[in-house]
């Protein structure tokens, strides 16, 4: 007799007003398998995960869990059936400690309903140590952790509840290098315990490394399901985007950019993790920054945007020393630096404002006449910027939070194009972005540089640095330890240096 599916999706439909997010979707996930769920941003993946998690109710269709019909009407119903979710848009409460965030809402209680904190702390410490997270402080506040740490805790909380079915919604979008390997080991261990894992990712390498089967969604509809090994990367990409996208990365210039330095850093140090960094960024150049998590890359980008105080060192723009005491100084037309941060939802956009309002905020004074905003001039300028990044006109009047992650990121970039920035600081700009939108952003970056702009570019995906950057600087413990370019610009060279296996360059000492 055939074993019933761990979770079976049947005729599922979900609409939000006129927008159909999931349209008559059906597929099975076999028990004990690691199953990939793939699709562009807006294809319906996250909506489907929320339906499986009991956060949303379907308009039609339903589920069965291990052969029994299941009404996943609320999260506690999903939890009762053994379904746990680690979300990309993390559900951790910033004001809570790690201990309280992981216990919520199932903290163990004793007589009189008093929470057994000492026993809970002991159990959680052992659980985290078993996951290789013994360095996590249970008393630390969630808000003080970086994105990668928050994502790990989100995953650890789901595992602490001993799931039968584990839903991982783009868990590697904030992870890099060894952290992704850490997650791979966790997934393998869960599979060995018989746990069924549904894994959402835009990174095909991870799908091949971690998953046995896959399902592809496009425009809310089921396109295909099958074994991962039965599909080539080209097959998967074409199913995801509905077309062939040609070569993944645009061609680089035959010769390295020879323009003047637009941005130069000399012996930069912050009170945080940036120890001593010198670099030059030329007009027409994409300069990559590679590093493991927490090696000073975030301080570097924030310092260049006036958002991190310098302990020592100098920043020069066009050869002149500048004092960037706040982002307003960086955005100033005389300097022209724009930052696309790692967390677009919290740091780059006001989700409840329209796309137009988000794009024009840095330069809203440009459209002011006698104390009033010239709405016609603002709209025309924003529309032109949106068309450069291929964002629909409806973003002019639609709130930013209603768009997919890819379109939100393009709105965040359009903001700096509208501001006529000469330098773009792109901190992991393709995080959580689907393969089709990634291709658009790659072409946009190269076009910006070819037009004379300059880009400082950090990515957690090493192949992006290899194929997009004109040269790559590797940070280790807050210092530049290697510069790679030309034939030596390989994944192996970058990873070796990022792991601390390279000697510090004489120029960086």
C-alpha positions in Angstrom: 0.0 0.0 0.0 1.3 3.5 -1.0 2.3 5.6 2.0 0.1 8.8 2.2 1.7 12.1 1.4 3.1 14.1 4.4 1.1 17.0 3.1 -1.2 17.0 0.1 -2.4 20.3 -1.5 -5.6 20.0 -3.4 -7.2 22.7 -5.6 -5.9 25.5 -3.4 -7.0 29.0 -4.3 -6.4 32.3 -2.5 -7.2 35.8 -3.7 -6.6 39.3 -2.2 -9.2 41.5 -3.9 -8.7 41.3 -7.6 -5.2 39.7 -7.2 -5.2 35.9 -7.4 -2.2 34.8 -5.4 -2.7 31.0 -5.6 -4.9 29.6 -8.4 -6.1 25.9 -8.2 -2.7 24.5 -7.0 -2.4 20.8 -6.3 0.7 18.7 -5.5 2.0 16.2 -2.9 5.1 16.1 -0.6 6.2 12.6 0.3 7.0 11.8 3.9 10.6 12.2 5.0 11.6 14.1 1.8 13.2 17.5 1.3 10.9 19.2 -1.2 11.8 22.5 -2.9 9.1 25.1 -3.7 10.3 27.4 -6.5 9.0 30.4 -8.3 9.5 34.1 -9.0 8.6 36.7 -6.3 4.9 37.0 -6.5 4.4 33.4 -7.8 2.5 32.4 -4.7 5.1 30.6 -2.7 4.9 32.7 0.5 1.1 32.8 0.3 1.1 29.0 0.1 3.4 28.7 3.1 1.1 31.0 5.1 -1.9 28.8 4.1 0.0 25.7 5.2 0.9 27.5 8.5 -2.6 28.4 9.3 -2.0 32.1 9.0 -4.4 32.4 6.0 -7.5 30.6 5.1 -8.0 29.3 1.5 -10.9 30.5 -0.6 -11.2 27.1 -2.1 -9.4 23.7 -1.8 -7.6 22.3 1.2 -5.0 20.0 2.6 -4.5 16.5 4.0 -1.7 15.8 6.4 -0.4 12.2 6.5 -3.6 11.0 4.8 -6.1 12.9 7.0 -8.1 15.9 5.9 -6.8 19.0 7.8 -8.5 22.3 8.4 -5.5 24.6 9.0 -7.7 27.4 10.3 -5.1 28.9 12.7 -1.4 28.5 13.5 -2.1 26.4 16.6 -4.0 24.0 14.4 -1.0 23.6 12.2 1.3 23.2 15.2 -1.0 20.5 16.6 -0.5 18.5 13.4 3.2 18.9 13.7 3.7 21.7 11.1 6.3 24.4 12.1 7.5 27.3 10.0 10.6 29.4 9.9 9.6 32.5 8.0 11.7 34.8 5.8 9.9 37.8 7.2 10.8 36.7 10.7 8.2 36.6 13.4 10.5 37.3 16.3 9.5 40.2 18.6 12.4 42.7 18.8 11.7 43.7 22.4 12.0 40.2 23.7 15.1 38.3 24.8 16.1 35.2 22.8 14.8 33.0 25.6 11.3 34.6 25.6 11.1 34.8 21.8 11.9 31.1 21.5 9.3 30.1 24.2 6.5 32.2 22.8 3.7 31.1 22.9 4.4 27.7 24.5 6.4 28.6 27.6 6.4 25.7 30.1 4.5 26.5 33.3 4.3 25.1 36.7 1.9 25.5 39.6 -0.2 28.6 39.3 0.7 29.1 35.7 4.2 30.5 36.6 6.7 30.1 33.7 9.4 27.6 34.6 12.2 29.9 33.3 15.2 28.1 34.8 14.2 24.7 33.4 13.3 26.4 30.0 16.6 28.2 29.9 18.5 24.9 30.6 16.5 23.1 27.8 17.0 25.9 25.3 20.7 26.2 26.0 21.1 22.5 25.4 19.0 22.7 22.2 21.0 25.6 20.8 24.3 23.9 21.7 23.1 20.8 19.8 22.5 23.0 16.7 26.0 24.6 17.0 24.6 27.8 18.3 26.1 27.7 21.8 27.4 31.3 21.4 23.9 32.6 21.3 23.1 34.5 24.6 19.6 33.7 25.9 19.4 37.1 27.6 20.3 39.1 24.4 17.4 41.2 22.9 16.3 40.2 19.5 16.6 43.8 18.2 20.4 43.7 18.9 21.1 40.7 16.7 22.0 40.9 13.0 19.8 39.4 10.3 21.7 36.1 10.1 21.5 35.5 13.8 17.7 36.3 13.8 17.2 33.8 11.0 19.1 31.1 12.8 17.0 31.6 15.9 13.8 31.5 13.8 15.0 28.1 12.5 16.1 26.9 16.0 12.7 27.8 17.4 10.8 25.8 14.8 13.1 22.8 15.5 12.7 23.1 19.3 9.0 22.2 18.8 10.0 18.9 17.2 8.1 19.3 13.9 6.9 16.4 11.7 6.7 18.9 8.8 9.2 21.8 8.7 8.5 24.7 6.3 11.6 26.8 5.5 10.6 30.1 3.8 13.8 31.3 2.1 16.0 30.5 5.1 19.3 31.2 3.3 18.4 34.7 2.1 20.2 36.2 5.0 22.9 33.4 5.4 26.2 33.1 3.7 29.1 30.7 3.4 29.5 28.5 6.5 26.0 29.5 7.7 24.4 27.8 4.6 26.5 24.7 5.2 25.2 24.8 8.8 21.7 24.8 7.5 22.4 22.0 5.1 23.6 19.8 8.0 20.5 20.6 10.0 18.2 19.7 7.1 20.1 16.4 6.6 19.8 15.6 10.3 16.0 16.4 10.2 15.6 14.1 7.2 17.4 11.3 9.0 14.9 11.7 11.9 12.0 11.3 9.4 11.0 15.0 9.3 9.5 16.2 6.0 11.0 19.5 4.9 9.5 22.0 2.4 12.3 24.3 1.3 11.8 27.6 -0.5 14.9 29.2 -2.1 15.9 31.1 -5.2 19.4 29.5 -5.2 19.4 26.5 -7.5 22.7 25.2 -6.0 21.1 24.9 -2.6 18.1 23.1 -4.2 20.4 20.6 -5.8 22.4 20.2 -2.6 19.5 19.8 -0.1 16.4 18.7 -2.0 15.2 15.5 -3.6 11.9 16.7 -5.2 10.6 20.1 -6.4 7.4 22.0 -7.3 7.5 25.1 -9.5 4.8 27.8 -9.3 4.3 30.6 -11.8 1.7 33.4 -11.5 0.0 31.5 -8.7 -0.4 28.2 -10.7 1.3 24.9 -10.5 3.7 24.4 -13.4 5.5 21.1 -12.6 6.6 18.7 -9.9 9.2 16.0 -10.0 12.6 14.8 -8.9 15.3 17.4 -8.8 17.6 15.3 -10.8 15.1 15.1 -13.7 15.5 18.8 -14.5 18.5 20.8 -15.7 19.1 24.3 -14.3 17.9 25.7 -17.7 14.7 23.7 -17.4 14.0 25.0 -13.9 14.7 28.6 -14.8 12.5 28.4 -17.9 9.6 26.9 -15.8 10.1 29.6 -13.2 10.1 32.7 -15.5 8.2 31.3 -18.5 11.0 32.2 -20.9 14.7 31.7 -21.5 16.8 34.5 -20.0 20.0 33.8 -21.9 23.3 34.1 -20.1 23.0 34.7 -16.4 25.5 37.6 -16.1 26.1 40.6 -18.5 29.5 40.9 -20.1 32.1 42.8 -18.3 34.3 45.4 -20.0 37.4 43.8 -21.7 39.7 46.1 -19.8 39.3 47.2 -16.1 37.7 50.7 -15.7 40.4 53.4 -15.9 38.3 56.3 -14.7 39.3 58.5 -11.8 38.6 57.6 -8.1 35.2 58.8 -7.2 35.4 57.4 -3.6 38.5 56.7 -1.6 38.8 55.3 1.9 42.0 55.7 3.9 42.6 53.5 7.0 38.9 53.6 8.0 38.1 52.2 11.4 34.8 52.2 13.4 34.1 51.4 17.0 32.4 48.3 15.7 33.9 45.6 13.5 35.8 47.7 10.9 39.4 47.6 11.9 41.5 49.2 9.1 40.2 49.4 5.5 41.6 51.4 2.6 40.1 51.2 -0.9 39.5 53.2 -4.0 36.3 53.0 -6.2 36.6 54.3 -9.7 34.1 55.8 -12.1 32.6 53.0 -14.2 33.6 50.3 -11.8 31.7 47.6 -9.8 33.9 46.8 -6.8 32.9 43.7 -5.0 33.3 43.1 -1.2 33.4 39.5 0.0 33.4 38.3 3.6 31.9 35.9 6.0 29.1 37.2 8.3 30.2 39.8 10.8 33.7 40.7 9.4 33.1 44.4 9.2 31.3 44.6 5.8 28.2 46.2 7.3 30.2 48.9 9.2 32.0 49.6 5.9 28.9 50.3 4.0 27.3 52.3 6.8 30.4 54.4 7.2 30.4 55.3 3.5 26.7 56.4 4.0 27.3 58.5 7.1 25.4 56.0 9.2 28.3 54.7 11.3 30.7 57.0 13.2 34.3 56.8 12.3 36.9 56.2 15.0 39.7 57.1 12.6 40.5 57.4 8.9 39.4 59.5 6.0 36.7 59.4 3.3 37.5 61.3 0.1 35.1 62.0 -2.8 36.6 63.2 -6.0 39.9 63.6 -4.2 38.5 65.9 -1.5 38.1 64.8 2.1 34.4 64.9 3.2 32.8 64.5 6.6 29.8 62.2 6.4 28.1 62.9 9.7 24.7 61.5 8.6 23.0 60.0 5.5 21.8 63.5 4.6 25.5 64.4 3.9 26.0 61.3 1.7 22.8 61.9 -0.3 23.7 65.6 -0.9 24.1 66.2 -4.7 27.7 67.4 -4.2 28.6 63.9 -2.9 25.8 61.7 -4.4 26.0 58.4 -2.5 23.0 56.1 -2.1 22.7 53.0 0.0 20.5 49.9 -0.7 20.7 48.2 2.7 20.4 44.5 3.6 16.8 44.7 5.0 14.7 46.6 2.4 11.5 46.2 4.4 12.9 47.8 7.6 15.6 50.1 6.3 15.0 51.0 2.7 11.2 51.5 2.4 8.2 52.9 4.1 5.9 50.0 3.3 2.7 51.9 3.9 3.6 54.7 1.6 3.3 54.6 -2.2 6.2 53.6 -4.4 6.2 57.2 -5.7 6.5 58.6 -2.2 9.3 56.2 -1.3 11.3 57.1 -4.4 11.0 60.9 -4.1 11.6 61.2 -0.3 15.4 61.8 -0.5 14.9 64.7 -3.1 11.4 65.9 -2.3 12.7 69.4 -2.0 13.4 69.3 -5.7 9.6 69.3 -6.4 8.7 72.0 -3.9 7.2 75.3 -5.1 6.4 78.0 -2.6 6.0 75.4 0.1 3.8 73.1 -2.0 4.8 69.9 -3.8 4.4 70.0 -7.6 2.7 66.6 -7.9 2.9 66.6 -11.7 6.6 67.1 -11.8 7.2 64.5 -9.0 5.1 61.9 -10.7 6.8 62.4 -14.1 10.3 62.1 -12.5 9.4 59.0 -10.5 7.7 57.4 -13.5 10.9 57.8 -15.5 13.0 56.3 -12.7 10.6 53.4 -12.4 10.8 52.6 -16.1 14.6 52.5 -15.9 14.2 49.6 -13.4 11.2 48.0 -15.0 8.6 48.8 -12.3 5.0 49.1 -13.4 3.3 52.5 -13.2 0.8 51.2 -10.6 3.7 51.6 -8.1 3.1 55.4 -8.4 -0.1 55.1 -6.4 0.2 51.6 -4.7 1.8 51.2 -1.3 5.3 49.6 -1.4 4.3 46.8 0.9 1.9 45.4 -1.7 4.7 44.5 -4.0 6.9 41.4 -4.2 10.4 41.5 -2.8 11.9 41.9 -6.2 9.8 44.9 -7.1 10.4 46.4 -3.6 14.1 46.2 -4.3 13.8 47.8 -7.7 11.8 50.7 -6.0 14.6 51.1 -3.5 17.2 51.3 -6.3 14.9 53.7 -8.4 15.0 56.1 -5.4 18.8 56.6 -5.9 18.5 56.8 -9.6 16.0 59.6 -9.1 18.4 61.3 -6.7 21.1 61.1 -9.4 23.5 59.3 -7.2 27.0 58.8 -8.6 27.9 56.0 -6.1 25.6 53.1 -5.3 26.3 51.1 -2.1 24.6 47.8 -2.8 24.5 45.5 0.3 23.4 42.1 -0.8 20.8 43.5 -3.2 19.6 40.2 -4.6 18.7 38.7 -1.2 15.4 36.9 -1.5 15.1 37.8 -5.2 14.0 35.4 -7.8 16.1 34.4 -10.8 14.3 36.6 -13.3 14.5 39.7 -11.2 18.2 38.9 -10.4 18.9 39.0 -14.1 17.3 42.4 -14.4 19.3 43.8 -11.5 22.5 42.4 -12.9 21.9 44.2 -16.2 20.9 47.4 -14.3 24.1 47.4 -12.3 26.3 47.0 -15.4 24.4 49.7 -17.3 24.8 52.1 -14.3 28.6 51.4 -14.3 28.9 51.6 -18.0 27.2 55.1 -17.9 30.0 56.3 -15.5 28.5 55.4 -12.1 30.4 53.5 -9.5 29.1 50.6 -7.3 30.4 49.2 -4.1 28.8 45.7 -4.0 28.6 43.1 -1.3 26.9 39.8 -1.9 26.5 36.6 0.1 26.4 34.7 -3.2 30.1 34.4 -4.3 29.3 33.6 -8.0 27.7 37.1 -8.2 31.0 38.7 -7.1 33.0 36.5 -9.4 30.9 37.4 -12.5 29.6 40.9 -11.8 32.5 42.7 -10.1 35.4 44.2 -12.0 37.6 43.3 -9.0 36.8 41.9 -5.5 38.2 42.9 -2.1 38.0 40.2 0.7 37.5 41.3 4.3 38.6 39.3 7.3 38.3 40.6 10.8 37.7 44.1 9.6 40.6 44.3 7.2 41.2 43.8 3.5 43.2 40.6 3.2 43.1 40.1 -0.5 42.2 41.7 -3.8 41.3 39.4 -6.7 40.8 40.4 -10.3 41.2 39.0 -13.8 41.8 35.3 -14.2 42.5 35.0 -10.4 38.9 36.2 -9.6 37.5 32.7 -8.8 35.2 31.3 -6.1 38.0 29.3 -4.7 40.3 32.3 -4.2 37.6 34.4 -2.6 36.4 31.6 -0.2 40.0 30.8 0.8 40.7 34.4 1.7 37.3 34.9 3.4 38.1 31.9 5.7 41.3 33.6 6.7 43.6 31.4 4.6 45.3 34.4 2.8 48.0 36.7 4.0 47.1 40.3 4.4 48.2 42.4 1.4 51.1 44.7 2.1 48.9 47.6 0.8 46.3 46.9 3.4 48.7 46.7 6.4 
